[in-house]
Amino acid sequence: MFPTDKGESVSQYVSRIIKMIDESGIPYKLTPMGTVFEVESIEEALQIIDRAYKQLEPDCNRVYSVVKFDIRKGRSGRLEQKIKSVEQKLGKRIKK
């Protein structure tokens, strides 16, 4: 999620969202092309998305957002486990 009406560099706006996610205490990974986070329910995910939007709403007129959900009942720690599973199949660690 980022504003499209603030020029080429929007890191100051994205950092607001990351700060909110970090302070929420949920597991997340910041990547060059987006942020992945893990919660227990769709309701929690939608609350985080709503809170993220509210970080930008006051001073951004246009906000772009892409959302994907991977819902798997009874599993947690998937942010790390998905990577480990691929690394096991490769027989080596993925470069970070």
Stockholm file with secondary structure:
# STOCKHOLM 1.0

chainA/1-96         MFPTDKGESVSQYVSRIIKMIDESGIPYKLTPMGTVFEVESIEEALQIIDRAYKQLEPDCNRVYSVVKFDIRKGRSGRLEQKIKSVEQKLGKRIKK
#=GR chainA/1-96 SS CEESSSCSCCHHHHHHHHHHHHHHTCCEEEETTEEEECCSSHHHHHHHHHHHHHHHTTTCSCEECCCCCCCCTTCCCHHHHHHHHHHHHHTSCCCC
#=GC SS_cons        CEESSSCSCCHHHHHHHHHHHHHHTCCEEEETTEEEECCSSHHHHHHHHHHHHHHHTTTCSCEECCCCCCCCTTCCCHHHHHHHHHHHHHTSCCCC
//
